[in-house]
Amino acid sequence: MIEKILASSFARFHCSTCHNSWASAKALIIFNMKLQNGVGEVKVRFFKQQCRRSHLAEANFVEPVFDEENIKQVLNHLMAKISNTVIVKVLEIAQPGMKVMSKCRDHMRKSIAKLAS
C-alpha cells in the first residue's frame, strides 16, 4: 500500500537563465510512503516552480531551496502523520471495529515519543 502526503513550505528559487529570484510559501513537497513486509520506505519529491520571466527556450523550471528550519518543520509533520497512521493500524488490529478518536491517537503518539527518547 502506498500512501501520499502532500506538504508545502517556504522556499527560495533562483533562475539560472535570467538570474531572477523569488520566494514562495507554496513550495510543494510530496512524500510517497510504502510499507512492505514490515519495512517502511519514504520517498520525497520536490516540485519545481516556473520562472515568470519569458525565456526563448522551453519553460524554465527551478528547483526550490529550503531553509533547514523549514525542512525540520515539514519532517516533524511527516513523523506525526506516520506515527498516527501506525497507532491507528495497531489499535485496529488489537480491537477490530473500534473507532479511534484523534485525542486518543495524540495521547498515544506523545507516550510513544517519550518512550523513544
Secondary structure as UniProt FT lines:
FT   STRAND          2..14
FT   TURN            16..18
FT   STRAND          21..36
FT   TURN            37..38
FT   STRAND          39..46
FT   STRAND          49..50
FT   STRAND          61..62
FT   HELIX           68..94
FT   TURN            96..97
FT   HELIX           102..116
//
